[in-house]
Amino acid sequence: MDSIDSRRGEGSGDIVKEQALTLARTAKDPGQALNLLREYLQTLVLRSFHECEAFRHLAFVGGTALRLLHGLPRFSEDLDFSMVSAKGYAGMEWMAKVKRDLLLAGFDPLVTWNDRKVVHTGWIRLAGLLYDAGLSALPEQRLAVKLEIDTHPPSGAHCERQLVTRNVAFLLQYYDLSSMLAGKLHAVITRKYAKGRDWFDLMWYLTQRPPIEANVKMLQKALNQTQGAGKYDAREWRNLVGKKLASLDMKVVAADVRPFLERPQDAALLTRDNLSGMLFVK
C-alpha cells in the first residue's frame, strides 16, 4: 500500500472543517454525529473526483450512491466505484488531488492507495476531527473512509449522470437502479456472512414503487464471474435470495445495520416474514 504525499498549500482555511463540525453538532447522538462527519468527508472526495474528471472513467455504485442519489435512509462507510473506461484511468493521481484538496480545506489527511489487486483500494484518514467534534478523547484518532474501485466489473450495466448537491456540488456518473439492484443481489446471494446493510438495502429496493426490475443479464455475468458459469440462474434470484434468507439470524442482521440508520427503529422492520413477503408478492 502506497502513502500519497503532498504539500500543504498556502491560503488553506478552516471554513470547510468548521462546516463539518457544525453539521456534527446538529446530531441527536454521537453515532449520528459520526455518520454525518463521515458523509461530509465522502462528499468532499466525490467533489474532488468530479473536478479531476474521474467520472469519465468511473461509475458510482453501492450504498453511498443509493443514499446520495435516491435517498436511502441509511449512512454508509465506503465509497464504491466500477470502472467503465480504462483509457485515462489515473487512480493514484485522483487520490493525490483528494489529499491536496483536504489539506487546503484545513484537514490533516493521511491518504493511501493500493492498486495491486483487481479492486483498487484507497483510505482517507483525518486526524483531529473526531477530537474536535467531541467524539474522541484522543486527538490522534482518525476518521476513516474507504474507497474501492472495481477495475474488472461484470459487463451489462447501464449508466446515468446527475448533478448532486450535498454539502458541495458535483456531477456523478453512476449505475442506474436496475444495475445497482443487480449488484446488491449478487452480494446478498454470494456473501459468506450476513451483512445487515445488504438486507436493509434490499428491503428498500423491494419497497420502491413502481417496482425496480433487476438487470438480470448483468447479475448473471456477475454470478458467472465469481461463482463459475452454470452454478446459478440469475432469473431465479428471488428463490436464491429466499434460501439465503432462511439461514439468517435476523437479530444479528438488524443489529449490524442499526447504527447506520437515520431512524434506528427501522431495524425492527428487518424480519424474515417481512422480507419473504416482499420477495414473493402474490
N, C-alpha and C positions, 0 to 999 in steps of 0.2 A: 504494500500500500504506500502510495506516494503522498507526502505532505506538500501542499501547494504554498509557495512563498510569494508574498507581495508586500510592497512597502505602503505605509500609510501616507495618503496624500495630504497636501495642505488644504486648509479650509474645511476639514471634517467637522461636523456638528453633531449635537446630541438631540436634535429635534425629532428624528425618526425613532431613536431609542426612547425618548420621553413619551412619544405617542404609544409605543408598545406598552410601557409601564402604566400609562393612563388607562389603556384598554384592560389590562390585567386587574386594575383596581375596581373595575365595574363588575367583576365576577362575584358570584354568590358564595363561592368557597374556593379553597386552594386548588382543588382538582380542576375546576373550571378555569381558574386563572392560568394554570399551566397549559391547558388546551388552547386558550386564547393567545398566549405568548407564542406557542409553537406555530399556530396557524398564521400569526403575523409574520414570523420568520419565513414560513413557507411562501407567503405571497411576495415577499421581497426576493426570494430565489426565483420565483416564476417571472417576476418583472425583469430580473437580470437576464434570464434566459430569453425572454421576449426581445430585449434590447440588442442581444447579440445574434438574433435571428435563428436561435436553436430550433424553433418550431417549424422551420423549413424542413427539418430532418427528423423531428420527433413528434409523437402524438402523446398527449397527456392521458393517462389511464388510472384506474384504481379508485380507492375510496376518497382521496382528497379531490380528485377530479369530479367524482359524483357529488361531493359536498359543494364545491365552489360553483359548479355549472348547473346543478339540478336540485340543490337544496337538501341533500341527505342530512338528516338531523343527528349526525354524529361527527365527532372530530376524528382526525386521522394522524398517525405519527409519521408517515412516509410520503415521499413524492415518487410516483412510478411513471415511467415513460416506455414507449415502444418505438424502436427505430422505424421510420418509414422511408428514409433515403440515406444510404451510406455515403454518397458523394458529398463532401464538405463537412462530414461529421467531425467535431472537434471537442470532445468531452473535456479534456484537460484544460483547454483554453476557456471554455464556458465556466468551469469551476473556478479558474483564476479570476475571471471577471466577477463572479459571485463574491469572492473574498475581497476584491478591491471595493466593490460597492458596499459591503458590510462595514469595512474599515471607514469609508467615507461617511457612513451613516452613524458612526460613533460606537460601533460594537467592537468586541475583541474576539475575532473568529479564528478558529482552527479548522482548516479545510483539508480533507484528504480525499484521495482518488485512487481507485483500483480498477484497472481495465484488463486484468489478466485472465478473466473468465468471460463467458458469453454475456452474462449480465454484469455490466459495469456498475460499480458501487461507489458512491460518494457519501461523505459525512460532513456536516456543517455543525460545529460545536461552538457555542458562545459562552464565554466565561463572564461571570459577574451579573448577568441578567436575572437569574433566579434569586440571587442575594439581594439585588436592588428592589426586586418585587416582593421581598419578604417571604419567599418560598423556600429559602435555604439559609442555614446559618453559616455556610461555607462559601466565601467569595469565589473560590476556585471551581466550585461545582458548575458544570456546563449544561446548558440547554442544547439538546441534540436533535437534528433532523437527518434522517437517512434518505438518500436518493438512489434509485435504481433505474438503469436503462437496459432494457432487453434488446440486444443487438441482433437477435435472431428470432423474432416473434412469429407465430403462425400467420400465414397469409390469409387474406379474405376479409380483413377489417375495413370498415368504411369510416372515413374521417370527415369532421366538420370543423368550422372555425367560428370563434366568438370572442368579442371583446368583454372582458370581465373587470369589474371594479370592486375590489375587496381590499380596503386599506390603501391600495395603489391600483393603477390601471395597467392591464397587459392583455395582449391578444394571444389566444391559445389555439393550437390545433389539437384535436382530441378525437378519440373514438366515439362514434355515435352510441346511443343507449343499447341498441341491439348487439353491437360488438362488445361493449363493456359487460353486458349480461353474459355473453359467451365466455368472457374471461373469468367472471365470477363463478359461473357454473363449473368451469374447469377446475378452479381452486377448490370448490366445495366437494367435487367428485373425487379428486385425486389427493388432496392434502392428507397427510398421515396422522394429523392431530386436529382436534376440534378447535377452531378459531371463532370465537363468538362474533367478531366483526364480519366474518364471511356470512354467517347466518342472519345477522341483522340486515346486512345489505341485501341479501336475497329476499328477505321478507319485504323490504322496501320495494324492490323490483316487482314482486308479485302483487303488491297492492296498488300499483300505478294504473290509472285509467286515462285513456284506453290502454289495454294490456300491451306490454312490451314483448315483441316476438324475438326470441333468441336468434342470433346469427349462427344457425346450425352448421353451415359449411365451415365457418371459422372454428367453431367448437370441435368439429370432427378433426380438423387439421391439428388443433392443439392437443387433442387426446392421442392422435396417432404419433405426434412428435414426442410426447413424454411417456406414453404407455405402450406404444407399439401398435402398428396397424392391425385392425381387426379385433382388438380386445374390447372396445366399447363402440356402441352405435349411438352417435350424438342425438339421433332422433328420439331415443328413449331416455332423454335426460331427466324427465320427471321421475321415472321409475328408478334411475340411478341415484338421484338425489334422495328419493324416498328410502332406499335401502340404507344410505348413509345416515339419514335422519334417525332411523330405528335404532342405531347403535350409540347414539349420543347421550351423554349425561347433561340434560338441559340446564341443571343448576350451574354446572361449570361453564356452559356456553353463555348463560346470562351474566354470570359474574365477570367473565372475561371482557364483555363489551360495556358493562355498566359505567366504568369510569370515563368512557369516551362519548357518552350520550348527552345531548343538550338537555334532555329530560330523563334522568337516570331511572325514573319509574317505568319508562318504556321497556326496560329489560324484562319486565314481567310478561310482556306480550310474546316473548320467545318461548313458546311451549310447543311440544310435539304435535298436539292437536291443532293449534293454530296454523303451524307450517304445513302440516299434512292437508288440512282443509284448503289452503291456498294452492298447494301443488296439484291437487286432484279435484278441482272445482267441477261439479256436475252441471 
